[in-house]
Amino acid sequence: MDRKKINWGIIGCANIAKDRFIPALQQTDNSKLYAIAGRSPEKLASFAVAFHPQVTYGSYEELLADPQVDAVYVPLPNTLHMEWSIRAMEAGKHVLCEKPLGMNAAQVSRMIDTACAHKVRLAEAFSYLHGGAVQKAHEIIDSGVLGRIKHIDVRYAFDGIRENDIRLNKTAGGGVIYDLGCYCISFIQDIYKEEPVDVHTVFGVGKQSFVDENAMVSMTFPEGKTARFYAAFDSFTDSERTIVGEKGVLSIPIRYHEYGNMSVRLTDAEGRHEIKVLCENHFIDEIREFADCILTGKETRPTLQASLMNARTLDRVLGYK
Ligand SMILES: NC(=O)c1ccc[n+]([C@@H]2O[C@H](COP(=O)([O-])OP(=O)(O)OC[C@H]3O[C@@H](n4cnc5c(N)ncnc54)[C@H](OP(=O)(O)O)[C@@H]3O)[C@@H](O)[C@H]2O)c1
């Protein structure tokens, strides 16, 4: 591709597109908001007024038929990720699809096969992986100061569910495991780089929604390593990640979308140390890096192997395997 900017098409006037993705896209130097497609004329008009795309389409099909669209962002309900990502890739578009990439590992495998067959880039939109907190955690782990990692503990709660939220809708792929649990699994596997040998899940199912609204999951990894996570829609909004090693403990009391001058805490034989970390808008880094992967051919983050590993673990957490 000889163009320096990627033309993006957004399918669906989703909240995440309005609140995070499009404002971030408009701050990158290698991407341009080219098109938005939405089924509701009112919502589409309000997106057009707010973001000034070059074109709008009343159907996702029309956007995919536009040869000017290079890359498509898929912020649809979870149950529609596979269908529309595959349709976009079959139309020759690169795809950045919201998390979780598919509803299960079989869907993710089909998506990866389509990306390979059509020679396009596909990535799961785990923007937090591009953020300062995760980068700092890897820097500290790689320095060896924690020693061998023995245990990882993740807590991720969000109590801001809206009325008619797709996260409480079973047929849209709702539930806290799909919504927040996938982050916990991604974080744990991004550190261990392997899958659990054993998984146990305790669900709390909503009396009205019938989806999992809280869950506690414990996992055993090879060589006796362990991990545990708690994900909830019905607990106070907060998040903390703790990595326990033989020689030290790293605590990251930073929410997934928290920006600014933050700090993590390292505890070792010498005592407790506050380590400063700058957390900037990781959606900007995610979009810039995905566009760069298209322009240069380098590998996406997360890799598709990592996304498949996450999906296989999701299957086991949800009891499908
Ligand atoms: N990365 C993150 O930080 C983050 C945060 C929140 C959510 N997410 C992910 O982003 C995706 C969207 O979440 P959201 O909260 O933004 O959802 P949302 O506001 O409900 O948006 C979903 C959009 O999908 C389109 N859609 C197509 N068919 C639909 C159907 N049958 N039912 C409902 N909507 C349909 C709608 O757009 P039109 O009507 O305009 O076509 C709708 O606006 C989910 O996969 C979620 O996991 C990611």
PDBQT file of the ligand as one rigid body, heavy atoms in Angstrom, charges set to zero:
ROOT
HETATM    1  N1  LIG A 401     -12.622  -2.086  24.261  1.00  0.00    +0.000 N 
HETATM    2  C1  LIG A 401     -13.419  -1.604  25.185  1.00  0.00    +0.000 C 
HETATM    3  O1  LIG A 401     -13.005  -0.888  26.084  1.00  0.00    +0.000 OA
HETATM    4  C2  LIG A 401     -14.891  -1.885  25.119  1.00  0.00    +0.000 A 
HETATM    5  C3  LIG A 401     -15.795  -1.204  25.941  1.00  0.00    +0.000 A 
HETATM    6  C4  LIG A 401     -17.163  -1.442  25.782  1.00  0.00    +0.000 A 
HETATM    7  C5  LIG A 401     -17.589  -2.377  24.857  1.00  0.00    +0.000 A 
HETATM    8  N2  LIG A 401     -16.684  -3.055  24.104  1.00  0.00    +0.000 N 
HETATM    9  C6  LIG A 401     -17.124  -4.054  23.097  1.00  0.00    +0.000 C 
HETATM   10  O2  LIG A 401     -17.667  -3.315  22.010  1.00  0.00    +0.000 OA
HETATM   11  C7  LIG A 401     -18.796  -4.005  21.449  1.00  0.00    +0.000 C 
HETATM   12  C8  LIG A 401     -19.982  -3.045  21.461  1.00  0.00    +0.000 C 
HETATM   13  O3  LIG A 401     -20.273  -2.659  22.789  1.00  0.00    +0.000 OA
HETATM   14  P1  LIG A 401     -21.110  -1.316  23.091  1.00  0.00    +0.000 P 
HETATM   15  O4  LIG A 401     -21.340  -1.280  24.550  1.00  0.00    +0.000 OA
HETATM   16  O5  LIG A 401     -20.480  -0.152  22.436  1.00  0.00    +0.000 OA
HETATM   17  O6  LIG A 401     -22.493  -1.692  22.362  1.00  0.00    +0.000 OA
HETATM   18  P2  LIG A 401     -23.691  -0.780  21.804  1.00  0.00    +0.000 P 
HETATM   19  O7  LIG A 401     -23.513   0.628  22.216  1.00  0.00    +0.000 OA
HETATM   20  O8  LIG A 401     -24.943  -1.485  22.156  1.00  0.00    +0.000 OA
HETATM   21  O9  LIG A 401     -23.429  -0.834  20.225  1.00  0.00    +0.000 OA
HETATM   22  C9  LIG A 401     -23.552  -1.965  19.451  1.00  0.00    +0.000 C 
HETATM   23  C10 LIG A 401     -23.943  -1.502  18.048  1.00  0.00    +0.000 C 
HETATM   24  O10 LIG A 401     -24.111  -2.663  17.238  1.00  0.00    +0.000 OA
HETATM   25  C11 LIG A 401     -25.083  -2.390  16.227  1.00  0.00    +0.000 C 
HETATM   26  N3  LIG A 401     -25.975  -3.552  16.139  1.00  0.00    +0.000 N 
HETATM   27  C12 LIG A 401     -26.132  -4.331  15.047  1.00  0.00    +0.000 A 
HETATM   28  N4  LIG A 401     -27.007  -5.299  15.271  1.00  0.00    +0.000 NA
HETATM   29  C13 LIG A 401     -27.441  -5.157  16.525  1.00  0.00    +0.000 A 
HETATM   30  C14 LIG A 401     -28.368  -5.846  17.330  1.00  0.00    +0.000 A 
HETATM   31  N5  LIG A 401     -29.015  -6.929  16.869  1.00  0.00    +0.000 N 
HETATM   32  N6  LIG A 401     -28.581  -5.419  18.576  1.00  0.00    +0.000 NA
HETATM   33  C15 LIG A 401     -27.924  -4.345  19.075  1.00  0.00    +0.000 A 
HETATM   34  N7  LIG A 401     -27.009  -3.637  18.362  1.00  0.00    +0.000 NA
HETATM   35  C16 LIG A 401     -26.784  -4.026  17.093  1.00  0.00    +0.000 A 
HETATM   36  C17 LIG A 401     -25.804  -1.115  16.609  1.00  0.00    +0.000 C 
HETATM   37  O11 LIG A 401     -25.410  -0.111  15.677  1.00  0.00    +0.000 OA
HETATM   38  P3  LIG A 401     -26.396   0.500  14.544  1.00  0.00    +0.000 P 
HETATM   39  O12 LIG A 401     -27.779   0.421  15.127  1.00  0.00    +0.000 OA
HETATM   40  O13 LIG A 401     -25.898   1.867  14.354  1.00  0.00    +0.000 OA
HETATM   41  O14 LIG A 401     -26.234  -0.355  13.333  1.00  0.00    +0.000 OA
HETATM   42  C18 LIG A 401     -25.259  -0.763  17.982  1.00  0.00    +0.000 C 
HETATM   43  O15 LIG A 401     -25.069   0.615  18.149  1.00  0.00    +0.000 OA
HETATM   44  C19 LIG A 401     -18.970  -5.264  22.301  1.00  0.00    +0.000 C 
HETATM   45  O16 LIG A 401     -18.340  -6.340  21.641  1.00  0.00    +0.000 OA
HETATM   46  C20 LIG A 401     -18.213  -4.965  23.596  1.00  0.00    +0.000 C 
HETATM   47  O17 LIG A 401     -17.647  -6.137  24.178  1.00  0.00    +0.000 OA
HETATM   48  C21 LIG A 401     -15.358  -2.803  24.209  1.00  0.00    +0.000 A 
ENDROOT
TORSDOF 0
